[in-house]
Structures are given as structure tokens and as C-alpha cells.
Amino acid sequence: MAFSVNLTKARNLHIDSIRVIRNRELVKLDADYMKALEADDSSAQTTVKNKKTDLRNMPANVPAVGTFADADAIKAYWPSGGAFGNLPTS
């Protein structure tokens, strides 16, 4: 009896693990935003706001299941660009 991996569930589980890390980064960015607000630094506020928007939009930007060959490809996927360039992988 062969078994198969449910790629939709694998993708959703991987997104959940990325969200955990993303949420930690959002908390850090909240602190950065408050510092920029206190310093009346509108440029830094805008930068932080854009990073937070990128992070919040992450789930919608993860490729569809059909773009992954298998569960290993899902596991290897990591968002890139924008706020994700500095996002730790663990």
C-alpha cells in the first residue's frame, strides 16, 4: 500500500511555520515604528510600514500547490524580496 503526501496540507503547514517567524518580526517592527514615531522620523515610519505590509501579505503571495513538485519543494520554499530579505529562516 503506497501513501501520498497531501500537498495542500503540507503547504498550509509550511505557511504556518513561516507565520510564526513573521509574527516575531512584526513585533520587532512595532518597536521600530514606535521609535520612529517618537523621533518624528516619517521616512523610517514609512519604511517600517511598508515592511509590515509585505509581511502581512505573505500568505497570499505563497505560490499555489501546483507549482511545487513535492513536499520537499514546499519545505525548501522561503519568501524572498522586500521585508523577507532579512527574515530569519528559523
C-alpha positions in Angstrom: 0.0 0.0 0.0 1.5 3.3 -1.1 1.0 6.5 0.6 1.0 10.1 -0.7 1.5 13.4 0.8 -1.3 15.9 0.7 0.5 18.9 -0.8 -2.2 21.3 0.2 -1.9 20.4 3.8 1.9 20.4 3.5 1.8 23.9 2.0 -0.5 25.2 4.7 1.7 23.7 7.5 4.7 25.4 6.0 2.9 28.7 5.7 2.0 28.3 9.4 5.7 27.9 10.3 6.6 30.9 8.2 3.9 32.9 10.0 5.4 32.1 13.4 8.7 33.7 12.3 6.9 36.5 10.5 4.9 37.3 13.6 8.1 37.7 15.7 9.4 40.1 13.0 6.1 42.1 13.2 6.6 42.6 16.9 10.1 43.9 16.3 8.9 46.2 13.6 6.2 47.5 16.0 9.1 48.6 18.3 10.9 50.2 15.4 7.8 52.1 14.3 7.3 53.4 17.9 10.9 54.6 17.9 10.4 56.3 14.5 7.2 57.9 15.8 8.9 59.2 18.9 11.7 60.6 16.8 9.2 62.1 14.3 11.1 60.3 11.5 8.5 60.0 8.8 10.9 58.2 6.4 11.6 55.5 9.0 7.8 55.2 9.7 7.1 54.7 6.0 9.9 52.1 5.7 8.6 50.1 8.7 5.0 50.4 7.5 6.0 49.0 4.0 7.9 46.1 5.6 4.9 45.3 7.8 2.6 45.3 4.8 4.9 42.9 3.0 4.9 40.6 5.9 1.2 40.7 6.4 0.6 40.0 2.7 2.9 36.9 2.8 0.3 34.1 2.9 -1.4 35.4 -0.3 1.9 35.6 -2.1 3.0 32.0 -1.5 2.8 30.1 -4.8 -0.1 27.7 -5.4 0.3 24.0 -4.6 0.6 23.1 -8.3 3.9 25.0 -8.6 5.6 22.6 -6.1 6.8 19.2 -7.4 6.6 17.6 -4.0 6.7 18.1 -0.2 10.4 18.7 -0.2 10.0 21.6 -2.6 7.4 23.1 -0.3 9.7 22.7 2.7 12.5 24.4 0.8 10.4 27.4 -0.2 11.1 30.6 1.6 9.7 34.0 0.7 12.2 36.5 -0.7 12.5 40.1 -1.5 11.2 43.1 0.3 10.8 42.5 4.0 11.6 38.9 3.5 15.2 39.5 2.6 16.2 39.8 6.2 13.7 37.4 7.6 15.4 34.6 9.6 14.6 31.0 8.4 14.2 29.7 11.9 
